[in-house]
Amino acid sequence: SRYIEHPASGITPNRAAQCLRGAERGDLIAQSDLAADIEEKDTHLFAELGKRRLAIQGVPWSIEPPPNASANEKKDAEMLDEYLHSADWFDAMLFDATDAILKGYSCMEIEHGMLGKMHIIRAIRWRDSGHFCLNPDDLSELRLRDGSHAGVAFQP
């Protein structure tokens, strides 16, 4: 467990800029904490984000086979559509993904399992964005924060 630093307390334009510049260099924790702090303290922002986060769950969706799909592709698309619509974790995962609206990213851990011979997703759990950092040598690679400058790569 980690403690949020509450960077919004006594925030100045310079401190806000430091948080954002740090994130551009791969240090996401100050930006993540600032976003969480602002969301918690600003009731209007909280309400507006809540509207958007809940609205996405009302958007109809389906898994469709590609154009000119084979019989197997059609069968697979139908099976995936049914599986995801019936997954008890799907709505929570969709809501948790919207944490990225303010923070710029949202992290979730996927628990895999088997159902007969088929690999399935058993659960998807939201993880606090402050537990992650970017690889300083490749700012497109998300890593686990471990106290070091570079963090550690995910294990497959």
Number of C-alpha atoms within 10 A of each C-alpha: 5 7 7 14 13 15 20 17 11 7 11 11 7 8 14 16 12 14 19 17 15 15 18 13 14 22 23 25 20 23 25 26 22 23 19 21 17 17 18 12 12 10 11 11 14 14 12 11 17 14 11 13 19 14 11 13 14 8 7 6 9 12 15 14 16 10 8 8 12 11 10 10 15 17 13 15 18 15 13 15 15 13 14 15 15 11 12 13 15 16 16 14 16 15 17 18 16 19 20 14 13 17 16 13 13 16 19 15 10 13 11 11 12 10 9 7 6 8 10 13 16 14 17 19 14 16 13 15 23 20 17 21 27 24 21 15 10 10 15 10 13 19 18 19 21 12 9 9 13 18 18 17 14 9 6 3
